[in-house]
Amino acid sequence: MNKKSILNNIVLPIGDRISRQSVMKYYRLYSEMQWWPHLKLQEYQNNLFVKTINEAYLQVPFYRDLYDKSNIDMRKIKSLSDIGRLPILTKDMIRKNYPDKIVNKNRKSNIELFTSGSTGKPLSVRLDMETISAARALMLLRANFSGWEIGQPYLQTGMTLNRGWIRYAKDLLLGVHYVSAFDLTDDKIDLYLKIIKKHKLKYIMGYASSLYLIAKRAISNNSGIELKGAVSWGDNLFAQYRKVIENAFQCRVTDTYGCGEGIQIAAECEYGNYHIFMPHVHVEFLYENKNYTDEVGEILVTRLNAGAMPFIRYRIGDIGKKSHDSICKCGRSLNHFKSIEGRDSDIIVTPNGNNLIVHFFTGIFEYEKTVDTFQVVQNEIDSIDVKIVPMKGFTESIWEKIRNEIHTKGDPSLEINLEIVQSIPLEKSNKRRFVISRLNNNEKI
Ligand SMILES: [Zn+2]
């Protein structure tokens, strides 16, 4: 037996038993299912969906009230093609009904998660072992999309270094070199690069912005590190992040998509499509209320396991772009979409009614070599403030060019103010936000 199969078949299943999880069971199932015929996957989804909504209706007072009020006849919801009849779940609804009405008291809650979300208002979520196991299995599967296999050592950035003894033991066995994503000073990053070299690591995983910063440093150090893959999650992988990471490490970046509520949603394959983890989650694109163009819509997710707290048509607050082709060359039959376009509160609405997404601005700024970082803040409908950390060579005429481009491509009637700053602080969550709209901080219901 080689190391991979010893881990797969002996060590990790024992770990599951000790921690009362079933990660490996789900991992094996989901690994296989990604290649299932599409129809079979849909059938599997439909069965889980009907089970999920009925469990929610029968055992969770919030859903019973909501569906009764909306006159939903549960017998008529027979498959995912009927999902549009069900009302949408918002974060405010969760906050108002948590925990008494929205947690299923018949299921054991093992973990309470706190997530800050895009508006900064905290949200609590309960998860049971079954859903935790499924999500953790998908964390392994998402990394497989980069070519990584269980047992291959890698460097991972994360929020907390205190991982508990079970995870510590797993890290040790799996060869995970876990470093803090909060500590990204040059000195610390140099240390991380040293770890990669010393242990001859071939993969790096973690928050997109942290991978970007490590990559940037690797370039300026002429580190010469070559990796086989990078896996990003947590925040948006902007085009310039991807370029820098790929240049620094001479490898492909596999972006993945999940949410702070503990749901793993999709991972990007070698053809650049984000494949949805269909056995675990159903994804919808919603075009209501906004005039997004080019098949960009709000993302709704339904976790296909009711768990301790069901998520049915949950408005996650992200915007995504649909894919045009239905079949992906990689051979996975999982549905896919083209990209994540940012968060709801990361969209500038102009006086003419145009919606400027994050990529609108990164598309302009990525060609400006004299701009180190930027941030666009909107406090009023008719104006935006553009903060710029300039580099050597930044001039008034470069700013004029940028401003013209925003006017021409975006909206000529938008007032644009420049603010030169020394630095732009990261968010509390250690994420970099390029675009902040303070126009509509109240969530839509
Ligand atoms: Zn694919």
Boltz pocket constraint, residues with backbone or C-beta under 6 A from the ligand:
constraints:
  - pocket:
      binder: B
      contacts: [[A, 269], [A, 270], [A, 271], [A, 273], [A, 275], [A, 328], [A, 329], [A, 330], [A, 331], [A, 332]]
      max_distance: 6.0
